[in-house]
Protein backbone atom coordinates (compact mmCIF):
# COMPACT_ATOMS: atom_id res chain seq x y z
CA UNK A 1 0.00 0.00 0.00
CA UNK A 2 1.49 3.32 -1.08
CA UNK A 3 1.38 6.67 0.65
CA UNK A 4 -1.12 8.07 -1.84
CA UNK A 5 -3.43 5.11 -2.34
CA UNK A 6 -7.05 5.96 -3.00
CA UNK A 7 -9.26 3.89 -0.70
CA UNK A 8 -12.91 3.25 0.11
CA UNK A 9 -13.63 1.36 3.34
CA UNK A 10 -9.98 0.31 3.48
CA UNK A 11 -10.03 -1.18 -0.04
CA UNK A 12 -7.48 0.31 -2.44
CA UNK A 13 -9.18 1.43 -5.64
CA UNK A 14 -7.68 2.11 -9.05
CA UNK A 15 -6.27 5.67 -9.13
CA UNK A 16 -8.67 7.95 -11.01
CA UNK A 17 -7.73 9.85 -14.14
CA UNK A 18 -8.98 12.98 -12.38
CA UNK A 19 -10.40 13.89 -9.01
CA UNK A 20 -11.81 17.17 -7.76
CA UNK A 21 -13.52 18.82 -4.85
CA UNK A 22 -16.87 20.02 -6.14
CA UNK A 23 -17.56 23.72 -5.71
CA UNK A 24 -20.40 24.75 -3.47
CA UNK A 25 -23.37 26.96 -4.16
CA UNK A 26 -24.60 29.22 -1.37
CA UNK A 27 -27.43 27.75 0.70
CA UNK A 28 -28.66 31.19 1.72
CA UNK A 29 -27.53 34.77 2.21
CA UNK A 30 -27.00 36.45 5.58
CA UNK A 31 -28.53 39.81 6.41
CA UNK A 32 -25.26 41.57 5.56
CA UNK A 33 -25.37 39.98 2.09
CA UNK A 34 -22.69 37.35 2.75
CA UNK A 35 -23.31 33.83 1.38
CA UNK A 36 -23.85 30.89 3.73
CA UNK A 37 -22.36 27.56 2.60
CA UNK A 38 -23.11 24.02 3.67
CA UNK A 39 -20.76 22.39 6.17
CA UNK A 40 -20.34 19.30 3.99
CA UNK A 41 -18.57 18.84 0.67
CA UNK A 42 -18.40 16.34 -2.19
CA UNK A 43 -15.52 14.81 -4.16
CA UNK A 44 -15.77 13.49 -7.71
CA UNK A 45 -13.53 10.70 -8.99
CA UNK A 46 -13.42 10.22 -12.76
CA UNK A 47 -11.83 7.53 -14.91
CA UNK A 48 -11.59 7.94 -18.69
CA UNK A 49 -11.19 4.22 -19.36
CA UNK A 50 -11.19 1.24 -16.96
CA UNK A 51 -11.21 -2.52 -17.24
CA UNK A 52 -14.44 -4.38 -16.63
CA UNK A 53 -12.93 -5.81 -13.40
CA UNK A 54 -12.11 -2.31 -12.07
CA UNK A 55 -15.67 -1.13 -12.75
CA UNK A 56 -17.04 -4.30 -11.09
CA UNK A 57 -14.85 -3.58 -8.02
CA UNK A 58 -16.43 -0.13 -7.64
CA UNK A 59 -19.91 -1.59 -8.08
CA UNK A 60 -19.29 -4.29 -5.44
CA UNK A 61 -18.08 -1.60 -3.00
CA UNK A 62 -21.30 0.35 -3.63
CA UNK A 63 -23.49 -2.69 -3.08
CA UNK A 64 -21.63 -3.56 0.15
CA UNK A 65 -22.38 -0.18 1.77
CA UNK A 66 -26.12 -0.29 1.21
CA UNK A 67 -26.65 -1.78 4.70
CA UNK A 68 -24.94 1.07 6.58
CA UNK A 69 -25.21 3.76 3.92
CA UNK A 70 -21.86 5.30 4.80
CA UNK A 71 -18.23 4.81 3.80
CA UNK A 72 -14.78 5.84 4.91
CA UNK A 73 -12.86 7.37 2.01
CA UNK A 74 -9.18 8.20 1.66
CA UNK A 75 -9.02 11.23 -0.64
CA UNK A 76 -6.70 14.17 -1.32
CA UNK A 77 -6.98 16.53 1.65
CA UNK A 78 -9.18 19.57 1.39
CA UNK A 79 -6.94 22.61 1.89
CA UNK A 80 -7.12 24.26 5.29
CA UNK A 81 -5.25 27.09 6.99
CA UNK A 82 -2.77 24.56 8.39
CA UNK A 83 -2.31 22.54 5.18
CA UNK A 84 0.71 23.41 3.09
CA UNK A 85 1.35 20.28 1.00
CA UNK A 86 -0.58 17.80 -1.12
CA UNK A 87 -1.55 14.76 0.92
CA UNK A 88 -4.36 12.36 1.65
CA UNK A 89 -6.86 12.36 4.52
CA UNK A 90 -9.40 9.81 5.71
CA UNK A 91 -12.99 11.03 5.81
CA UNK A 92 -15.62 8.94 7.63
CA UNK A 93 -19.41 9.04 7.57
CA UNK A 94 -19.42 9.82 3.84
CA UNK A 95 -22.02 8.72 1.32
CA UNK A 96 -21.18 7.08 -1.99
CA UNK A 97 -23.30 7.34 -5.11
CA UNK A 98 -23.61 4.40 -7.47
CA UNK A 99 -20.81 4.45 -10.07
CA UNK A 100 -21.98 5.87 -13.40
CA UNK A 101 -20.45 4.69 -16.66
CA UNK A 102 -20.57 5.98 -20.19
CA UNK A 103 -20.46 3.92 -23.36
CA UNK A 104 -18.27 0.85 -23.71
CA UNK A 105 -15.13 1.08 -25.86
CA UNK A 106 -14.64 -2.49 -27.01
CA UNK A 107 -14.98 -4.33 -23.66
CA UNK A 108 -13.90 -1.37 -21.49
CA UNK A 109 -16.29 1.02 -19.71
CA UNK A 110 -15.52 4.68 -20.40
CA UNK A 111 -16.25 7.89 -18.49
CA UNK A 112 -16.73 6.23 -15.10
CA UNK A 113 -17.76 8.72 -12.41
CA UNK A 114 -17.97 8.09 -8.67
CA UNK A 115 -19.26 10.74 -6.28
CA UNK A 116 -18.39 10.72 -2.59
CA UNK A 117 -20.61 13.11 -0.62
CA UNK A 118 -21.40 14.26 2.91
CA UNK A 119 -17.71 14.96 3.57
CA UNK A 120 -16.98 17.15 6.57
CA UNK A 121 -13.74 18.85 5.57
CNS distance restraints for C-alpha pairs under 8 A (distance, minus, plus):
assign (resid   1 and name CA) (resid   5 and name CA) 6.58 0.50 0.50
assign (resid   1 and name CA) (resid  12 and name CA) 7.87 0.50 0.50
assign (resid   4 and name CA) (resid  87 and name CA) 7.25 0.50 0.50
assign (resid   4 and name CA) (resid  88 and name CA) 6.41 0.50 0.50
assign (resid   5 and name CA) (resid  12 and name CA) 6.28 0.50 0.50
assign (resid   5 and name CA) (resid  13 and name CA) 7.57 0.50 0.50
assign (resid   5 and name CA) (resid  15 and name CA) 7.38 0.50 0.50
assign (resid   5 and name CA) (resid  74 and name CA) 7.65 0.50 0.50
assign (resid   6 and name CA) (resid  12 and name CA) 5.69 0.50 0.50
assign (resid   6 and name CA) (resid  13 and name CA) 5.65 0.50 0.50
assign (resid   6 and name CA) (resid  14 and name CA) 7.20 0.50 0.50
assign (resid   6 and name CA) (resid  15 and name CA) 6.19 0.50 0.50
assign (resid   6 and name CA) (resid  73 and name CA) 7.80 0.50 0.50
assign (resid   6 and name CA) (resid  74 and name CA) 5.59 0.50 0.50
assign (resid   6 and name CA) (resid  75 and name CA) 6.10 0.50 0.50
assign (resid   7 and name CA) (resid  11 and name CA) 5.18 0.50 0.50
assign (resid   7 and name CA) (resid  12 and name CA) 4.36 0.50 0.50
assign (resid   7 and name CA) (resid  13 and name CA) 5.51 0.50 0.50
assign (resid   7 and name CA) (resid  73 and name CA) 5.69 0.50 0.50
assign (resid   7 and name CA) (resid  74 and name CA) 4.91 0.50 0.50
assign (resid   7 and name CA) (resid  75 and name CA) 7.34 0.50 0.50
assign (resid   8 and name CA) (resid  12 and name CA) 6.67 0.50 0.50
assign (resid   8 and name CA) (resid  13 and name CA) 7.08 0.50 0.50
assign (resid   8 and name CA) (resid  61 and name CA) 7.74 0.50 0.50
assign (resid   8 and name CA) (resid  71 and name CA) 6.66 0.50 0.50
assign (resid   8 and name CA) (resid  72 and name CA) 5.78 0.50 0.50
assign (resid   8 and name CA) (resid  73 and name CA) 4.54 0.50 0.50
assign (resid   8 and name CA) (resid  74 and name CA) 6.39 0.50 0.50
assign (resid   9 and name CA) (resid  71 and name CA) 5.77 0.50 0.50
assign (resid   9 and name CA) (resid  72 and name CA) 4.89 0.50 0.50
assign (resid   9 and name CA) (resid  73 and name CA) 6.20 0.50 0.50
assign (resid  10 and name CA) (resid  72 and name CA) 7.46 0.50 0.50
assign (resid  10 and name CA) (resid  73 and name CA) 7.77 0.50 0.50
assign (resid  13 and name CA) (resid  57 and name CA) 7.94 0.50 0.50
assign (resid  13 and name CA) (resid  58 and name CA) 7.69 0.50 0.50
assign (resid  14 and name CA) (resid  54 and name CA) 6.95 0.50 0.50
assign (resid  16 and name CA) (resid  45 and name CA) 5.94 0.50 0.50
assign (resid  16 and name CA) (resid  46 and name CA) 5.55 0.50 0.50
assign (resid  16 and name CA) (resid  47 and name CA) 5.04 0.50 0.50
assign (resid  17 and name CA) (resid  45 and name CA) 7.80 0.50 0.50
assign (resid  17 and name CA) (resid  46 and name CA) 5.87 0.50 0.50
assign (resid  17 and name CA) (resid  47 and name CA) 4.78 0.50 0.50
assign (resid  17 and name CA) (resid  48 and name CA) 6.27 0.50 0.50
assign (resid  18 and name CA) (resid  45 and name CA) 6.11 0.50 0.50
assign (resid  18 and name CA) (resid  46 and name CA) 5.25 0.50 0.50
assign (resid  18 and name CA) (resid  47 and name CA) 6.66 0.50 0.50
assign (resid  19 and name CA) (resid  43 and name CA) 7.12 0.50 0.50
assign (resid  19 and name CA) (resid  44 and name CA) 5.54 0.50 0.50
assign (resid  19 and name CA) (resid  45 and name CA) 4.47 0.50 0.50
assign (resid  19 and name CA) (resid  46 and name CA) 6.06 0.50 0.50
assign (resid  20 and name CA) (resid  43 and name CA) 5.68 0.50 0.50
assign (resid  20 and name CA) (resid  44 and name CA) 5.41 0.50 0.50
assign (resid  20 and name CA) (resid  45 and name CA) 6.81 0.50 0.50
assign (resid  21 and name CA) (resid  41 and name CA) 7.48 0.50 0.50
assign (resid  21 and name CA) (resid  42 and name CA) 6.09 0.50 0.50
assign (resid  21 and name CA) (resid  43 and name CA) 4.53 0.50 0.50
assign (resid  21 and name CA) (resid  44 and name CA) 6.45 0.50 0.50
assign (resid  21 and name CA) (resid  78 and name CA) 7.64 0.50 0.50
assign (resid  22 and name CA) (resid  41 and name CA) 7.12 0.50 0.50
assign (resid  22 and name CA) (resid  42 and name CA) 5.61 0.50 0.50
assign (resid  22 and name CA) (resid  43 and name CA) 5.74 0.50 0.50
assign (resid  22 and name CA) (resid  44 and name CA) 6.81 0.50 0.50
assign (resid  24 and name CA) (resid  37 and name CA) 6.97 0.50 0.50
assign (resid  24 and name CA) (resid  38 and name CA) 7.67 0.50 0.50
assign (resid  24 and name CA) (resid  41 and name CA) 7.45 0.50 0.50
assign (resid  25 and name CA) (resid  37 and name CA) 6.86 0.50 0.50
assign (resid  26 and name CA) (resid  35 and name CA) 5.52 0.50 0.50
assign (resid  26 and name CA) (resid  36 and name CA) 5.42 0.50 0.50
assign (resid  26 and name CA) (resid  37 and name CA) 4.85 0.50 0.50
assign (resid  26 and name CA) (resid  38 and name CA) 7.39 0.50 0.50
assign (resid  27 and name CA) (resid  35 and name CA) 7.38 0.50 0.50
assign (resid  27 and name CA) (resid  36 and name CA) 5.65 0.50 0.50
assign (resid  27 and name CA) (resid  37 and name CA) 5.42 0.50 0.50
assign (resid  27 and name CA) (resid  38 and name CA) 6.43 0.50 0.50
assign (resid  28 and name CA) (resid  35 and name CA) 5.98 0.50 0.50
assign (resid  28 and name CA) (resid  36 and name CA) 5.22 0.50 0.50
assign (resid  28 and name CA) (resid  37 and name CA) 7.32 0.50 0.50
assign (resid  29 and name CA) (resid  33 and name CA) 5.64 0.50 0.50
assign (resid  29 and name CA) (resid  34 and name CA) 5.51 0.50 0.50
assign (resid  29 and name CA) (resid  35 and name CA) 4.40 0.50 0.50
assign (resid  29 and name CA) (resid  36 and name CA) 5.56 0.50 0.50
assign (resid  30 and name CA) (resid  34 and name CA) 5.24 0.50 0.50
assign (resid  30 and name CA) (resid  35 and name CA) 6.18 0.50 0.50
assign (resid  30 and name CA) (resid  36 and name CA) 6.66 0.50 0.50
assign (resid  39 and name CA) (resid 120 and name CA) 6.48 0.50 0.50
assign (resid  39 and name CA) (resid 121 and name CA) 7.88 0.50 0.50
assign (resid  40 and name CA) (resid 117 and name CA) 7.72 0.50 0.50
assign (resid  40 and name CA) (resid 118 and name CA) 5.26 0.50 0.50
assign (resid  40 and name CA) (resid 119 and name CA) 5.09 0.50 0.50
assign (resid  40 and name CA) (resid 120 and name CA) 4.75 0.50 0.50
assign (resid  40 and name CA) (resid 121 and name CA) 6.79 0.50 0.50
assign (resid  41 and name CA) (resid 117 and name CA) 6.22 0.50 0.50
assign (resid  41 and name CA) (resid 118 and name CA) 5.83 0.50 0.50
assign (resid  41 and name CA) (resid 119 and name CA) 4.92 0.50 0.50
assign (resid  41 and name CA) (resid 120 and name CA) 6.34 0.50 0.50
assign (resid  41 and name CA) (resid 121 and name CA) 6.87 0.50 0.50
assign (resid  42 and name CA) (resid 115 and name CA) 6.99 0.50 0.50
assign (resid  42 and name CA) (resid 116 and name CA) 5.63 0.50 0.50
assign (resid  42 and name CA) (resid 117 and name CA) 4.22 0.50 0.50
assign (resid  42 and name CA) (resid 118 and name CA) 6.27 0.50 0.50
assign (resid  42 and name CA) (resid 119 and name CA) 5.97 0.50 0.50
assign (resid  43 and name CA) (resid 115 and name CA) 5.93 0.50 0.50
assign (resid  43 and name CA) (resid 116 and name CA) 5.24 0.50 0.50
assign (resid  43 and name CA) (resid 117 and name CA) 6.43 0.50 0.50
assign (resid  44 and name CA) (resid 113 and name CA) 6.99 0.50 0.50
assign (resid  44 and name CA) (resid 114 and name CA) 5.91 0.50 0.50
assign (resid  44 and name CA) (resid 115 and name CA) 4.67 0.50 0.50
assign (resid  44 and name CA) (resid 116 and name CA) 6.38 0.50 0.50
assign (resid  45 and name CA) (resid 113 and name CA) 5.79 0.50 0.50
assign (resid  45 and name CA) (resid 114 and name CA) 5.16 0.50 0.50
assign (resid  45 and name CA) (resid 115 and name CA) 6.35 0.50 0.50
assign (resid  46 and name CA) (resid 111 and name CA) 6.80 0.50 0.50
assign (resid  46 and name CA) (resid 112 and name CA) 5.68 0.50 0.50
assign (resid  46 and name CA) (resid 113 and name CA) 4.61 0.50 0.50
assign (resid  46 and name CA) (resid 114 and name CA) 6.48 0.50 0.50
assign (resid  47 and name CA) (resid 110 and name CA) 7.20 0.50 0.50
assign (resid  47 and name CA) (resid 111 and name CA) 5.70 0.50 0.50
assign (resid  47 and name CA) (resid 112 and name CA) 5.07 0.50 0.50
assign (resid  47 and name CA) (resid 113 and name CA) 6.55 0.50 0.50
assign (resid  48 and name CA) (resid 110 and name CA) 5.38 0.50 0.50
assign (resid  48 and name CA) (resid 111 and name CA) 4.67 0.50 0.50
assign (resid  48 and name CA) (resid 112 and name CA) 6.50 0.50 0.50
assign (resid  49 and name CA) (resid 108 and name CA) 6.56 0.50 0.50
assign (resid  49 and name CA) (resid 109 and name CA) 6.03 0.50 0.50
assign (resid  49 and name CA) (resid 110 and name CA) 4.48 0.50 0.50
assign (resid  49 and name CA) (resid 111 and name CA) 6.31 0.50 0.50
assign (resid  49 and name CA) (resid 112 and name CA) 7.27 0.50 0.50
assign (resid  50 and name CA) (resid  54 and name CA) 6.11 0.50 0.50
assign (resid  50 and name CA) (resid  55 and name CA) 6.59 0.50 0.50
assign (resid  50 and name CA) (resid 108 and name CA) 5.89 0.50 0.50
assign (resid  50 and name CA) (resid 109 and name CA) 5.80 0.50 0.50
assign (resid  50 and name CA) (resid 110 and name CA) 6.51 0.50 0.50
assign (resid  50 and name CA) (resid 112 and name CA) 7.69 0.50 0.50
assign (resid  51 and name CA) (resid  55 and name CA) 6.47 0.50 0.50
assign (resid  51 and name CA) (resid 107 and name CA) 7.66 0.50 0.50
assign (resid  51 and name CA) (resid 108 and name CA) 5.16 0.50 0.50
assign (resid  51 and name CA) (resid 109 and name CA) 6.66 0.50 0.50
assign (resid  52 and name CA) (resid  56 and name CA) 6.12 0.50 0.50
assign (resid  52 and name CA) (resid 107 and name CA) 7.06 0.50 0.50
assign (resid  52 and name CA) (resid 108 and name CA) 5.75 0.50 0.50
assign (resid  52 and name CA) (resid 109 and name CA) 6.48 0.50 0.50
assign (resid  53 and name CA) (resid  57 and name CA) 6.13 0.50 0.50
assign (resid  54 and name CA) (resid  58 and name CA) 6.57 0.50 0.50
assign (resid  55 and name CA) (resid  59 and name CA) 6.33 0.50 0.50
assign (resid  55 and name CA) (resid 109 and name CA) 7.31 0.50 0.50
assign (resid  55 and name CA) (resid 112 and name CA) 7.80 0.50 0.50
assign (resid  56 and name CA) (resid  60 and name CA) 6.08 0.50 0.50
assign (resid  57 and name CA) (resid  61 and name CA) 6.29 0.50 0.50
assign (resid  58 and name CA) (resid  62 and name CA) 6.32 0.50 0.50
assign (resid  58 and name CA) (resid  99 and name CA) 6.78 0.50 0.50
assign (resid  59 and name CA) (resid  63 and name CA) 6.25 0.50 0.50
assign (resid  59 and name CA) (resid  98 and name CA) 7.06 0.50 0.50
assign (resid  59 and name CA) (resid  99 and name CA) 6.41 0.50 0.50
assign (resid  60 and name CA) (resid  64 and name CA) 6.10 0.50 0.50
assign (resid  61 and name CA) (resid  65 and name CA) 6.58 0.50 0.50
assign (resid  62 and name CA) (resid  66 and name CA) 6.86 0.50 0.50
assign (resid  62 and name CA) (resid  96 and name CA) 6.92 0.50 0.50
assign (resid  62 and name CA) (resid  97 and name CA) 7.42 0.50 0.50
assign (resid  62 and name CA) (resid  98 and name CA) 6.04 0.50 0.50
assign (resid  62 and name CA) (resid  99 and name CA) 7.65 0.50 0.50
assign (resid  65 and name CA) (resid  69 and name CA) 5.31 0.50 0.50
assign (resid  65 and name CA) (resid  70 and name CA) 6.28 0.50 0.50
assign (resid  65 and name CA) (resid  71 and name CA) 6.80 0.50 0.50
assign (resid  66 and name CA) (resid  70 and name CA) 7.89 0.50 0.50
assign (resid  69 and name CA) (resid  95 and name CA) 6.44 0.50 0.50
assign (resid  69 and name CA) (resid  96 and name CA) 7.89 0.50 0.50
assign (resid  70 and name CA) (resid  92 and name CA) 7.76 0.50 0.50
assign (resid  70 and name CA) (resid  93 and name CA) 5.25 0.50 0.50
assign (resid  70 and name CA) (resid  94 and name CA) 5.22 0.50 0.50
assign (resid  70 and name CA) (resid  95 and name CA) 4.88 0.50 0.50
assign (resid  70 and name CA) (resid  96 and name CA) 7.05 0.50 0.50
assign (resid  71 and name CA) (resid  92 and name CA) 6.21 0.50 0.50
assign (resid  71 and name CA) (resid  93 and name CA) 5.79 0.50 0.50
assign (resid  71 and name CA) (resid  94 and name CA) 5.15 0.50 0.50
assign (resid  71 and name CA) (resid  95 and name CA) 5.99 0.50 0.50
assign (resid  71 and name CA) (resid  96 and name CA) 6.88 0.50 0.50
assign (resid  72 and name CA) (resid  90 and name CA) 6.73 0.50 0.50
assign (resid  72 and name CA) (resid  91 and name CA) 5.56 0.50 0.50
assign (resid  72 and name CA) (resid  92 and name CA) 4.21 0.50 0.50
assign (resid  72 and name CA) (resid  93 and name CA) 6.22 0.50 0.50
assign (resid  72 and name CA) (resid  94 and name CA) 6.21 0.50 0.50
assign (resid  73 and name CA) (resid  90 and name CA) 5.63 0.50 0.50
assign (resid  73 and name CA) (resid  91 and name CA) 5.28 0.50 0.50
assign (resid  73 and name CA) (resid  92 and name CA) 6.45 0.50 0.50
assign (resid  73 and name CA) (resid  94 and name CA) 7.24 0.50 0.50
assign (resid  73 and name CA) (resid 116 and name CA) 7.93 0.50 0.50
assign (resid  74 and name CA) (resid  88 and name CA) 6.36 0.50 0.50
assign (resid  74 and name CA) (resid  89 and name CA) 5.56 0.50 0.50
assign (resid  74 and name CA) (resid  90 and name CA) 4.36 0.50 0.50
assign (resid  74 and name CA) (resid  91 and name CA) 6.31 0.50 0.50
assign (resid  75 and name CA) (resid  88 and name CA) 5.31 0.50 0.50
assign (resid  75 and name CA) (resid  89 and name CA) 5.71 0.50 0.50
assign (resid  75 and name CA) (resid  90 and name CA) 6.52 0.50 0.50
assign (resid  75 and name CA) (resid  91 and name CA) 7.58 0.50 0.50
assign (resid  76 and name CA) (resid  86 and name CA) 7.12 0.50 0.50
assign (resid  76 and name CA) (resid  87 and name CA) 5.65 0.50 0.50
assign (resid  76 and name CA) (resid  88 and name CA) 4.19 0.50 0.50
assign (resid  76 and name CA) (resid  89 and name CA) 6.12 0.50 0.50
assign (resid  77 and name CA) (resid  86 and name CA) 7.08 0.50 0.50
assign (resid  77 and name CA) (resid  87 and name CA) 5.75 0.50 0.50
assign (resid  77 and name CA) (resid  88 and name CA) 4.92 0.50 0.50
assign (resid  77 and name CA) (resid  89 and name CA) 5.07 0.50 0.50
assign (resid  78 and name CA) (resid 121 and name CA) 6.22 0.50 0.50
assign (resid  79 and name CA) (resid  83 and name CA) 5.68 0.50 0.50
assign (resid  79 and name CA) (resid  84 and name CA) 7.78 0.50 0.50
assign (resid  91 and name CA) (resid 119 and name CA) 6.54 0.50 0.50
assign (resid  91 and name CA) (resid 120 and name CA) 7.34 0.50 0.50
assign (resid  91 and name CA) (resid 121 and name CA) 7.86 0.50 0.50
assign (resid  92 and name CA) (resid 119 and name CA) 7.55 0.50 0.50
assign (resid  93 and name CA) (resid 118 and name CA) 7.27 0.50 0.50
assign (resid  93 and name CA) (resid 119 and name CA) 7.35 0.50 0.50
assign (resid  94 and name CA) (resid 116 and name CA) 6.57 0.50 0.50
assign (resid  94 and name CA) (resid 117 and name CA) 5.67 0.50 0.50
assign (resid  94 and name CA) (resid 118 and name CA) 4.95 0.50 0.50
assign (resid  94 and name CA) (resid 119 and name CA) 5.43 0.50 0.50
assign (resid  95 and name CA) (resid 116 and name CA) 5.70 0.50 0.50
assign (resid  95 and name CA) (resid 117 and name CA) 5.00 0.50 0.50
assign (resid  95 and name CA) (resid 118 and name CA) 5.80 0.50 0.50
assign (resid  95 and name CA) (resid 119 and name CA) 7.91 0.50 0.50
assign (resid  96 and name CA) (resid 114 and name CA) 7.47 0.50 0.50
assign (resid  96 and name CA) (resid 115 and name CA) 5.96 0.50 0.50
assign (resid  96 and name CA) (resid 116 and name CA) 4.63 0.50 0.50
assign (resid  96 and name CA) (resid 117 and name CA) 6.21 0.50 0.50
assign (resid  97 and name CA) (resid 114 and name CA) 6.44 0.50 0.50
assign (resid  97 and name CA) (resid 115 and name CA) 5.40 0.50 0.50
assign (resid  97 and name CA) (resid 116 and name CA) 6.47 0.50 0.50
assign (resid  97 and name CA) (resid 117 and name CA) 7.79 0.50 0.50
assign (resid  98 and name CA) (resid 114 and name CA) 6.84 0.50 0.50
assign (resid  98 and name CA) (resid 115 and name CA) 7.78 0.50 0.50
assign (resid  99 and name CA) (resid 112 and name CA) 6.72 0.50 0.50
assign (resid  99 and name CA) (resid 113 and name CA) 5.75 0.50 0.50
assign (resid  99 and name CA) (resid 114 and name CA) 4.83 0.50 0.50
assign (resid  99 and name CA) (resid 115 and name CA) 7.51 0.50 0.50
assign (resid 100 and name CA) (resid 111 and name CA) 7.92 0.50 0.50
assign (resid 100 and name CA) (resid 112 and name CA) 5.53 0.50 0.50
assign (resid 100 and name CA) (resid 113 and name CA) 5.19 0.50 0.50
assign (resid 100 and name CA) (resid 114 and name CA) 6.59 0.50 0.50
assign (resid 101 and name CA) (resid 109 and name CA) 6.33 0.50 0.50
assign (resid 101 and name CA) (resid 110 and name CA) 6.18 0.50 0.50
assign (resid 101 and name CA) (resid 111 and name CA) 5.59 0.50 0.50
assign (resid 101 and name CA) (resid 112 and name CA) 4.32 0.50 0.50
assign (resid 101 and name CA) (resid 113 and name CA) 6.45 0.50 0.50
assign (resid 102 and name CA) (resid 109 and name CA) 6.57 0.50 0.50
assign (resid 102 and name CA) (resid 110 and name CA) 5.22 0.50 0.50
assign (resid 102 and name CA) (resid 111 and name CA) 5.02 0.50 0.50
assign (resid 102 and name CA) (resid 112 and name CA) 6.38 0.50 0.50
assign (resid 103 and name CA) (resid 109 and name CA) 6.26 0.50 0.50
assign (resid 103 and name CA) (resid 110 and name CA) 5.81 0.50 0.50
assign (resid 103 and name CA) (resid 111 and name CA) 7.56 0.50 0.50
assign (resid 104 and name CA) (resid 108 and name CA) 5.38 0.50 0.50
assign (resid 104 and name CA) (resid 109 and name CA) 4.47 0.50 0.50
assign (resid 104 and name CA) (resid 110 and name CA) 5.77 0.50 0.50
assign (resid 105 and name CA) (resid 109 and name CA) 6.26 0.50 0.50
assign (resid 105 and name CA) (resid 110 and name CA) 6.55 0.50 0.50
